[in-house]
């Protein structure tokens, strides 16, 4: 069994250390020795047994809490006091310098918690370590100087989660919808260099990747771009190529028929589109931003976003090439084609591509083929978005999320026109719904009272995020605020006007709806008798967002949090506070947002239909998924799921597996097995390789694909997922 130390390092559990600590407290005052050797050994054994029952590595703090309880259970209250006093003294010493050991453990790559904190960061790389080191300093400053103590206490106790505290010291926001159209059409500035409107599709793609990298280095969340903004440059290249072909024909003193010229032009144009898309694919995968990872970028593919039929046809050419290249994948260091994590792809299902006789149905079939092999694209239903995303003019809109799931709310500018590109999210604070339920003891009156208290601490924390951004000058991130990604403000101008009136959003996240309902009602929220309560909880949080919005003129929005490492943190906090409760706290993870529990048997269509009603109640963002086996030989089933998505739910994805063992060449599913000490590890079923550096594993983590492995909580969740198809 392993133990997680305070600096994040992992060590073997040593019962003798508990014996030594209790003996020291017991013998510190000869006038009040209360425990004999047998009792002290029993305390240590009981703690060891309780740790084993957790089926995960406990933290030092958890073990010390258990020791306290065991000392008191022996009636040795004076010993308990001395033990508690010693802990308090050590805590004060640590508080005087909270970052040194953390940073040193990061540099030496033995901080297990940080190593598995982000499934798309490699903690052995210098740039990642540098980002994590800066993050530790930021978190330390936030805890000691910037955030109110009650917010910090709630965060540390797992009542809420104050997301991205490692970036809070800086004036940075969460995620955005990049106005690539403005930057390409009107020019931009990158690192002090003027970038004018490109004169070819390939140049536009190259500029787009530079913009993506710059944006990623100036915020901490996801970003999205639309291929529609690149589509006009296909015609620019077509005209340029046609001119070249005509000049070549004249130079050769030959006369080419128009059909031959057209054929040559389109062939060369296709080659340029291929090179341009390849630039995006490979640069996004290989670029390293200042936060030590590839840019977290989503590429949006929406045919009806095109302004003309010709532009739509050109957009279709780009989409086709993107899907073909993603289907192929990228080569790993051994030269084997594997699944990359980014860019994330989103394909819009619409009238022009959803039916067999639709003109662009061939793209939908290609998307299905790509999904079956590479887990992307994910799917947005134009039909449901137009029905549910209604602006104040009564018009529906279809648009992409920012990154993996964060959606802007409908917005109309001062001229009465809808606006989405150039907007952003200010940040997220998540409420732990499971803790609200458990704290109530099952009493419904207490539940709503505690719910109000927790929502208010979230409100306070969200306003801290807002106030941290307020007063930020456009000079802090020129690419964002001055040169078109989000705005074109003057130098030295504060960004405050973009924080109010719905231009940007700020998100109340939530997690653990399933466990919350399970505790309060004794049933899954899929049970018809429990579903109304689950929906009531959702409506309650939306009502809070509406109140705060009216109070502050800030667009608070409910957000289905994509817990990654936090799912483990919340689970550990719940076990510490409430013990192991079957069906509620007996896992090392809690359920993301409103999702059906990963172990619950349910078919794909029922799951998507059920979750659709909750997704609509998460206007700030959410995504549903179905877990499927290898579907490469059953694309018709994939297409049926896609058609169901089109008719029933805004945004969904299909999860499959895409793995490779570099030792033996196995390309099936890499399994999760339990090691001798109870730790979950990844293992090749063919050669039993467990060296993560020699395994390529791609799994959908929580809206996006992860490739750098996960903490024990998320790993258990992945292991326990049941198939829905």
C-alpha positions in Angstrom: 0.0 0.0 0.0 1.2 3.5 -0.9 0.8 6.8 1.0 0.7 10.3 -0.6 3.0 12.7 1.3 2.2 16.4 1.6 4.6 17.3 -1.2 2.8 14.9 -3.5 5.4 12.1 -3.4 4.3 8.5 -3.1 5.9 6.2 -0.5 5.3 2.7 1.0 2.9 2.7 4.0 5.0 2.1 7.1 3.0 1.1 10.2 6.0 1.7 12.5 5.8 5.4 11.9 2.3 5.5 13.4 3.5 3.5 16.4 6.4 5.9 16.9 4.2 9.0 16.6 1.7 7.7 19.1 4.4 6.5 21.5 5.9 10.0 21.4 2.6 11.7 22.2 1.9 9.0 24.9 5.3 9.4 26.6 5.6 13.2 26.3 4.1 13.7 29.8 5.0 11.0 32.3 2.1 12.1 34.6 -0.5 11.2 32.0 0.7 8.0 30.1 -2.6 6.5 29.0 -1.7 3.8 26.5 0.2 0.5 26.8 2.3 -1.1 24.0 -0.6 -3.4 23.0 -3.0 -0.5 22.6 -0.6 1.5 20.5 0.0 -1.5 18.2 -3.8 -2.0 17.9 -4.2 1.7 16.9 -1.6 1.3 14.2 -3.3 -2.0 12.9 -6.7 -0.4 12.9 -5.4 2.6 10.9 -3.7 0.2 8.5 -7.0 -1.7 8.0 -9.0 1.5 7.4 -6.4 2.6 4.8 -6.7 -0.8 3.0 -10.5 -0.4 2.9 -10.1 2.8 0.8 -8.6 0.9 -2.2 -6.4 3.9 -3.0 -3.3 5.6 -1.6 -4.4 7.7 1.4 -2.8 11.0 2.2 -0.7 11.7 5.3 -3.5 14.0 6.5 -6.1 11.3 6.2 -3.9 8.9 8.1 -3.3 11.4 10.9 -7.1 12.0 11.2 -7.5 8.2 11.6 -4.8 8.1 14.2 -6.6 10.9 16.2 -9.8 9.0 16.1 -8.2 5.7 17.2 -6.4 7.4 20.1 -9.7 8.8 21.3 -11.5 5.5 20.8 -9.1 4.1 23.4 -10.1 6.8 25.8 -6.7 8.4 25.8 -7.9 12.0 25.6 -4.7 13.6 27.0 -2.6 11.7 24.5 -5.0 12.8 21.7 -4.6 16.5 22.8 -0.8 16.2 22.6 -1.0 14.5 19.2 -3.3 17.2 17.9 -1.1 20.0 19.3 1.9 18.5 17.6 0.1 18.4 14.3 -1.0 22.0 14.7 2.6 23.1 15.5 3.9 21.3 12.4 1.1 22.9 10.3 2.1 26.4 11.4 5.7 25.6 10.4 4.7 24.4 7.0 2.4 27.4 6.5 5.4 29.7 6.8 6.7 28.2 3.6 4.2 26.2 1.7 5.8 25.8 -1.7 9.5 24.7 -1.4 8.9 20.9 -1.0 6.2 21.0 -3.6 8.4 22.6 -6.1 11.4 20.4 -5.3 9.2 17.3 -5.8 8.1 18.6 -9.1 11.6 19.1 -10.3 12.6 15.6 -9.3 9.5 14.1 -11.0 8.3 12.3 -7.9 5.1 14.2 -7.2 2.5 11.6 -8.0 -0.5 13.9 -7.7 0.9 16.4 -10.1 2.2 13.8 -12.5 -1.4 12.6 -13.0 -3.2 16.0 -12.6 -3.5 16.6 -16.3 -3.8 13.8 -18.8 -2.3 15.9 -21.6 0.8 17.2 -19.8 4.1 15.3 -19.5 5.5 16.3 -16.0 9.1 15.2 -16.9 9.4 18.0 -19.6 11.1 21.2 -18.5 8.4 23.5 -19.9 5.7 21.5 -18.0 7.7 21.6 -14.8 8.2 25.4 -15.2 4.4 25.8 -15.6 3.7 23.7 -12.6 6.3 25.5 -10.5 4.7 28.8 -11.4 1.3 27.2 -10.6 2.5 26.3 -7.1 3.6 29.8 -6.4 0.2 31.1 -7.8 -1.7 28.7 -5.6 0.3 29.7 -2.5 -0.3 33.4 -3.2 -4.0 32.8 -3.8 -4.4 30.9 -0.6 -2.5 33.3 1.6 -3.2 36.7 0.1 -5.9 36.8 -2.7 -8.8 34.6 -1.7 -11.1 34.9 1.3 -10.5 32.3 4.0 -14.0 30.8 3.8 -13.5 30.2 0.0 -10.1 28.6 0.6 -11.6 26.4 3.5 -14.5 25.3 1.2 -12.1 24.5 -1.6 -9.7 22.5 0.6 -12.5 20.6 2.2 -14.0 19.6 -1.2 -17.3 21.5 -0.7 -16.4 23.5 -3.8 -13.6 23.5 -6.3 -12.0 26.8 -7.3 -10.7 25.8 -10.7 -7.3 26.7 -12.1 -6.0 28.4 -8.9 -2.6 27.8 -10.4 -3.3 30.7 -12.8 -5.4 32.9 -10.4 -2.5 35.2 -9.4 -2.4 36.5 -13.0 -5.2 38.4 -14.7 -6.1 35.5 -17.0 -9.5 34.1 -18.1 -10.7 30.6 -18.8 -11.6 29.9 -22.5 -12.8 31.6 -25.6 -14.2 31.5 -29.1 -11.4 33.0 -31.3 -12.5 35.5 -33.9 -10.3 34.0 -36.5 -12.3 35.7 -39.3 -11.5 39.2 -38.0 -7.8 38.4 -37.6 -7.4 36.8 -41.0 -9.5 39.3 -43.0 -8.3 42.5 -41.2 -4.8 41.4 -40.1 -3.3 41.0 -36.7 -0.1 41.5 -34.8 1.9 38.6 -33.3 4.9 39.3 -31.1 5.1 42.9 -32.4 5.0 41.8 -36.1 2.2 42.9 -38.3 0.5 39.9 -40.0 -1.5 41.1 -43.0 -4.4 39.3 -44.8 -3.1 36.1 -46.3 -3.0 35.6 -50.0 -3.5 31.8 -50.0 -5.2 29.1 -48.1 -1.9 27.5 -47.0 -0.7 30.8 -45.6 -4.0 31.3 -43.8 -3.6 27.9 -42.1 -0.1 28.8 -41.0 -1.2 32.1 -39.5 -4.1 30.3 -37.8 -1.7 27.9 -36.0 0.4 30.8 -34.8 -2.8 32.5 -33.5 -3.8 29.3 -31.7 -0.4 29.1 -30.0 -0.5 32.8 -28.9 -4.0 32.5 -27.6 -3.2 29.3 -25.7 -0.3 31.1 -24.0 -2.5 33.9 -22.8 -5.3 32.0 -21.2 -5.6 28.7 -19.3 -8.7 27.0 -20.8 -9.8 25.7 -24.2 -10.3 27.7 -27.4 -12.2 27.0 -30.6 -11.8 28.1 -34.2 -14.1 27.6 -37.1 -13.0 26.2 -40.5 -15.6 28.5 -42.0 -13.2 31.4 -41.4 -10.6 29.6 -43.5 -13.0 28.8 -46.4 -12.8 32.1 -48.2 -9.1 31.6 -48.8 -9.8 28.5 -50.8 -11.2 30.8 -53.5 -8.2 33.1 -53.1 -5.9 30.2 -53.8 -8.1 29.0 -56.6 -7.9 32.3 -58.4 -4.1 32.5 -57.8 -3.6 28.9 -59.1 -5.8 29.6 -62.2 -3.7 32.6 -63.0 -0.5 30.6 -62.7 -2.0 27.8 -65.0 -3.0 30.4 -67.6 0.5 31.9 -67.5 2.0 28.5 -67.9 -0.2 27.7 -70.9 0.8 31.0 -72.5 4.5 30.3 -71.8 4.2 26.9 -73.4 2.5 28.5 -76.4 -0.2 25.9 -76.1 -3.9 26.4 -75.9 -5.6 24.4 -73.2 -9.3 23.7 -73.1 -11.3 25.2 -70.3 -12.1 21.8 -68.8 -8.4 20.8 -68.7 -7.5 24.1 -67.0 -10.3 23.5 -64.5 -9.0 20.0 -63.8 -5.4 21.2 -63.3 -6.6 24.0 -61.0 -8.7 21.8 -58.8 -5.9 19.2 -58.5 -3.4 21.8 -57.4 -6.0 23.4 -55.1 -6.6 20.0 -53.5 -2.9 19.7 -52.9 -2.8 23.1 -51.3 -5.7 22.3 -49.1 -4.0 19.1 -48.0 -0.8 20.9 -47.1 -2.8 23.6 -45.2 -4.7 21.1 -43.2 -1.5 19.2 -42.5 0.0 22.4 -41.1 -2.9 22.7 -38.7 -2.8 19.0 -37.7 0.9 18.7 -37.2 1.6 22.2 -35.7 -1.2 21.9 -33.1 0.2 18.5 -32.1 3.8 19.6 -32.0 3.5 23.2 -30.7 4.3 23.6 -27.1 2.7 26.6 -25.4 4.0 28.4 -22.4 1.9 26.2 -20.1 3.8 23.2 -21.2 1.3 21.4 -23.4 -0.1 21.4 -27.0 -2.8 24.0 -27.4 -6.1 22.9 -26.2 -8.0 23.7 -29.4 -11.3 22.7 -30.9 -11.9 22.9 -34.7 -15.5 23.5 -35.7 -17.0 22.1 -38.9 -20.3 23.6 -39.8 -21.4 23.8 -43.4 -24.4 26.1 -42.9 -22.0 28.7 -41.4 -20.8 29.4 -45.0 -22.3 32.5 -46.5 -22.6 31.3 -50.1 -23.0 28.0 -51.9 -19.5 28.2 -53.3 -18.0 28.9 -49.9 -20.0 25.9 -48.6 -18.5 23.7 -51.3 -15.0 25.0 -50.5 -15.7 24.4 -46.8 -16.7 20.9 -47.6 -13.3 20.3 -49.3 -11.6 21.5 -46.1 -13.8 19.3 -43.8 -13.2 16.3 -46.0 -9.4 16.7 -45.8 -9.5 17.3 -42.0 -11.4 14.1 -41.5 -9.2 12.1 -43.8 -6.0 13.2 -42.1 -7.4 12.7 -38.7 -8.6 9.2 -39.7 -5.0 8.4 -40.6 -3.7 9.8 -37.3 -0.1 10.9 -36.5 3.0 8.8 -36.2 4.6 8.1 -32.8 8.3 8.0 -32.2 8.3 4.4 -33.5 6.7 5.5 -36.8 3.3 3.9 -35.9 0.1 5.7 -36.7 -1.7 6.6 -33.4 -4.6 8.8 -32.2 -3.5 12.4 -31.2 -5.3 14.3 -28.4 -5.7 17.5 -30.3 -7.1 19.3 -32.1 -10.5 18.2 -30.9 -13.0 18.1 -33.8 -16.7 19.0 -33.8 -18.9 18.1 -36.7 -22.3 19.7 -37.0 -25.2 17.4 -38.1 -27.6 19.4 -40.3 -30.1 19.0 -43.1 -27.4 19.1 -45.7 -25.5 16.0 -44.3 -27.7 13.9 -42.1 -29.8 11.9 -44.6 -28.6 9.4 -47.2 -29.9 11.7 -50.0 -28.3 14.8 -48.5 -25.7 16.4 -50.7 -23.0 16.2 -48.1 -23.9 12.8 -46.6 -20.5 11.6 -47.8 -18.9 13.8 -45.2 -21.1 12.3 -42.5 -20.1 8.8 -43.5 -16.4 9.9 -43.4 -17.0 11.4 -40.0 -18.5 8.1 -38.7 -15.5 6.2 -40.0 -13.1 8.7 -38.3 -15.0 8.5 -35.0 -14.9 4.7 -35.0 -11.1 4.7 -35.3 -9.9 8.0 -33.7 -12.8 9.0 -31.3 -13.4 12.3 -33.1 -15.2 14.2 -34.4 -17.8 14.8 -31.7 -21.3 15.9 -32.8 -23.5 19.0 -32.5 -27.1 18.9 -33.7 -28.0 22.0 -35.6 -31.7 21.0 -35.2 -31.6 21.0 -31.4 -29.4 24.1 -31.1 -31.7 26.2 -33.3 -34.5 24.9 -31.1 -32.9 25.6 -27.7 -30.3 28.3 -28.1 -32.7 31.2 -28.5 -31.5 34.9 -28.3 -33.6 37.8 -27.1 -34.8 38.4 -30.7 -36.4 35.0 -30.6 -33.9 33.5 -33.1 -32.1 30.2 -32.6 -28.4 29.8 -33.3 -25.9 27.0 -33.8 -22.3 27.6 -32.7 -19.4 25.8 -31.2 -18.3 25.4 -27.6 -15.1 26.8 -26.3 -12.7 23.9 -25.9 -14.4 20.7 -24.9 -17.8 21.8 -23.5 -18.0 25.4 -22.3 -20.8 27.1 -24.2 -21.5 30.8 -24.5 -25.1 31.9 -24.0 -27.0 33.6 -26.8 -26.0 37.2 -27.2 -27.1 40.1 -29.4 -24.8 43.1 -29.8 -25.8 46.8 -29.7 -26.7 46.7 -33.4 -29.1 43.8 -32.8 -26.8 41.2 -34.4 -25.9 37.8 -32.9 -22.3 37.5 -31.8 -20.3 34.5 -30.6 -16.8 34.7 -32.0 -14.6 37.0 -29.9 -16.4 36.1 -26.7 -15.0 34.2 -23.7 -15.6 32.7 -20.2 -14.3 34.4 -17.1 -13.8 31.3 -15.0 -15.4 28.4 -13.1 -16.2 27.4 -9.5 -17.8 24.0 -9.0 -20.2 22.9 -6.3 -19.9 19.4 -4.9 -23.6 18.2 -4.9 -22.7 15.0 -3.2 -21.4 16.9 -0.1 -24.6 19.0 0.0 -26.7 15.8 0.2 -24.5 14.0 2.7 -24.3 17.1 4.9 -28.1 17.2 5.1 -28.2 13.6 6.5 -31.0 13.0 4.0 -33.3 15.6 5.5 -34.9 17.5 2.6 -35.3 20.8 4.5 -31.7 20.7 5.6 -30.7 19.9 2.0 -32.1 23.1 0.5 -30.7 25.2 3.4 -27.2 23.7 3.0 -27.6 24.0 -0.8 -28.2 27.8 -0.4 -25.2 28.2 1.8 -22.9 26.3 -0.6 -24.3 28.3 -3.6 -23.5 31.5 -1.8 -19.9 30.5 -1.2 -19.7 29.7 -5.0 -21.2 33.1 -5.7 -18.6 34.7 -3.5 -15.8 32.7 -5.2 -17.1 33.5 -8.7 -17.1 37.2 -7.9 -13.5 36.9 -6.8 -12.7 35.6 -10.2 -14.6 38.5 -11.8 -12.9 41.1 -9.6 -9.5 39.6 -10.5 -10.2 40.2 -14.2 -11.7 43.7 -13.6 -9.3 46.4 -14.3 -7.1 44.2 -16.5 -5.5 46.3 -19.2 -5.5 45.2 -22.8 -1.7 45.3 -22.7 -1.8 42.1 -20.5 -2.5 40.0 -23.6 -2.4 42.1 -26.8 -3.2 39.1 -29.1 -6.5 38.8 -27.2 -7.6 42.3 -26.4 -5.9 44.5 -28.9 -5.4 42.4 -32.1 -8.6 40.7 -32.7 -8.8 37.3 -31.0 -11.4 38.7 -28.6 -11.4 42.4 -29.2 -9.6 45.4 -30.7 -9.3 47.7 -27.6 -6.8 50.5 -27.5 -3.5 50.1 -25.7 -3.8 50.8 -22.0 -7.6 50.3 -22.1 -9.2 48.1 -19.4 -11.2 45.1 -20.5 -14.1 45.8 -18.1 -16.7 46.5 -20.8 -16.3 42.9 -22.0 -17.1 41.5 -18.5 -20.6 42.7 -18.3 -24.0 42.5 -20.1 -23.6 39.0 -21.3 -20.6 39.5 -23.6 -18.7 37.0 -21.6 -19.9 34.3 -19.2 -18.9 33.1 -15.8 -19.7 29.5 -14.8 -21.2 27.8 -11.8 -20.0 24.2 -12.2 -21.6 21.2 -10.6 -20.6 17.6 -10.1 -22.1 14.4 -8.7 -25.8 14.8 -9.5 -26.1 11.0 -9.6 -24.7 10.4 -6.2 -26.6 13.4 -4.7 -29.9 11.9 -5.9 -28.9 8.4 -5.0 -28.3 9.5 -1.3 -31.4 11.6 -1.1 -33.8 9.3 -2.9 -32.1 5.9 -2.6 -32.2 5.5 -6.4 -30.4 6.5 -9.5 -31.6 9.7 -11.1 -32.6 7.6 -14.1 -35.4 6.1 -12.0 -38.7 7.8 -12.9 -39.5 8.5 -9.3 -36.1 10.2 -8.7 -35.8 12.1 -12.0 -38.0 15.0 -10.9 -35.8 15.7 -7.9 -32.7 15.6 -10.1 -34.3 18.2 -12.5 -35.4 20.2 -9.4 -31.7 20.4 -8.3 -30.8 21.6 -11.8 -33.5 24.2 -11.9 -32.4 25.4 -8.4 -28.9 26.1 -9.6 -30.2 27.9 -12.8 -32.4 30.1 -10.6 -29.4 31.1 -8.5 -27.5 32.0 -11.7 -30.4 34.2 -12.9 -30.5 36.0 -9.5 -26.8 36.7 -9.6 -27.0 37.8 -13.2 -29.7 40.3 -12.3 -27.8 41.5 -9.3 -24.4 42.1 -11.1 -25.2 42.3 -14.8 -22.8 39.5 -15.3 -23.8 36.4 -17.3 -23.7 33.6 -14.7 -24.3 30.3 -16.4 -24.7 26.7 -15.2 -21.9 24.4 -16.4 -21.6 20.6 -16.3 -18.0 20.4 -14.9 -15.6 18.1 -16.8 -13.9 16.8 -13.6 -10.5 15.3 -14.4 -8.3 15.2 -11.3 -11.0 16.9 -9.2 -13.2 13.8 -9.3 -10.5 12.0 -7.2 -10.1 15.0 -4.9 -13.9 15.2 -4.2 -14.1 11.5 -3.7 -11.3 11.5 -1.1 -12.8 14.5 0.7 -16.2 12.8 0.9 -14.7 9.6 2.3 -12.8 11.6 4.9 -15.9 13.5 6.0 -18.6 10.8 5.7 -16.8 7.4 5.4 -17.7 4.7 2.9 -21.4 4.8 1.9 -22.5 2.1 -0.6 -23.4 3.6 -4.0 -22.4 7.1 -2.9 -18.8 7.3 -1.6 -17.6 3.8 -2.3 -15.7 4.8 -5.4 -12.5 6.9 -5.8 -14.4 9.2 -8.2 -17.7 10.9 -8.4 -19.8 11.3 -11.5 -19.2 14.1 -13.9 -22.1 16.7 -14.1 -25.5 15.0 -14.8 -24.1 11.8 -16.4 -25.6 8.4 -15.9 -23.2 6.5 -13.6 -20.5 4.7 -15.6 -21.4 1.4 -14.1 -25.2 1.6 -14.8 -26.4 -0.7 -17.6 -28.2 1.4 -20.2 -28.3 1.4 -24.0 -26.9 4.3 -26.0 -30.2 5.7 -27.2 -31.9 5.6 -23.8 -28.9 7.3 -22.3 -28.7 10.1 -24.8 -32.5 10.6 -24.6 -32.4 10.8 -20.8 -29.4 13.1 -20.6 -30.8 15.5 -23.2 -33.2 17.0 -20.7 -30.3 17.8 -18.3 -28.0 19.1 -21.0 -30.5 21.8 -21.9 -30.4 22.8 -18.2 -26.7 23.3 -18.5 -26.6 26.4 -20.7 -23.0 27.2 -19.7 -21.9 23.9 -21.2 -22.2 20.1 -21.0 -21.5 17.1 -23.2 -23.0 13.6 -23.2 -21.3 10.4 -24.4 -21.9 6.8 -25.1 -19.3 4.1 -24.5 -18.9 1.8 -27.5 -16.7 -1.2 -28.5 -14.6 -1.2 -31.7 -17.1 0.0 -34.3 -14.8 0.1 -37.4 -16.7 -2.8 -38.9 -20.1 -1.5 -37.9 -20.3 2.0 -39.2 -24.0 1.7 -39.8 -24.5 1.6 -36.1 -22.4 4.7 -35.6 -24.5 6.5 -38.2 -27.6 5.5 -36.4 -26.3 7.0 -33.1 -25.4 10.1 -35.0 -28.9 10.4 -36.4 -30.3 10.0 -32.9 -28.0 12.8 -31.7 -29.3 15.0 -34.5 -32.9 14.5 -33.4 -32.6 14.4 -29.6 -29.6 16.2 -28.0 -27.4 19.2 -28.6 -23.9 17.8 -28.1 -22.6 14.2 -27.8 -19.7 11.9 -28.6 -18.9 8.3 -29.0 -16.1 6.8 -26.8 -14.0 3.9 -28.1 -10.4 2.9 -27.5 -7.3 3.6 -29.5 -4.1 2.1 -28.0 -0.7 0.7 -29.0 2.1 -1.1 -27.2 5.5 -0.1 -28.3 7.1 -3.2 -26.9 5.2 -5.9 -28.8 3.1 -4.0 -31.4 -0.3 -4.9 -29.9 -2.9 -2.4 -31.1 -6.0 -3.6 -29.2 -7.3 -2.3 -25.9 -4.6 -1.7 -23.2 -6.1 -3.0 -20.0 -6.3 -1.6 -16.4 -5.2 -4.1 -13.8 -4.7 -4.0 -10.0 -1.1 -4.2 -8.8 0.0 -6.1 -5.8 -0.3 -3.0 -3.6 -3.8 -2.3 -4.9 -2.8 0.5 -7.3 -4.4 0.5 -10.7 -1.9 0.3 -13.6 -2.1 0.0 -17.4 -0.9 -3.3 -18.9 -0.6 -4.7 -22.4 -2.6 -7.9 -22.4 -0.2 -9.5 -24.9 3.3 -8.8 -23.4 2.3 -7.6 -19.9 4.2 -4.3 -20.5 3.4 -1.8 -17.8 5.9 0.9 -18.7 3.7 3.9 -19.5 6.5 5.5 -21.5 6.2 2.6 -23.9 2.4 2.6 -24.1 0.2 4.8 -26.3 -3.2 5.0 -24.6 -5.9 7.4 -25.7 -9.1 7.7 -23.7 -11.9 10.2 -23.6 -11.3 11.8 -20.2 -14.2 14.3 -19.9 -15.0 15.9 -23.2 -11.5 15.6 -24.7 -9.0 12.9 -25.3 -6.2 12.3 -22.8 -2.9 10.6 -23.6 -0.7 11.1 -20.6 -2.6 8.8 -18.2 -4.7 9.7 -15.2 -4.9 9.7 -11.4 -6.2 6.7 -9.5 -9.8 8.1 -9.3 -10.1 8.8 -13.0 -8.4 5.5 -13.8 -10.9 3.6 -11.7 -13.8 5.4 -13.5 -12.3 4.5 -16.9 -11.9 0.9 -15.8 -15.5 0.6 -14.6 -17.2 2.1 -17.7 -19.8 -0.2 -19.2 -20.6 -0.4 -22.9 -23.8 1.3 -24.1 -23.9 -0.3 -27.6 
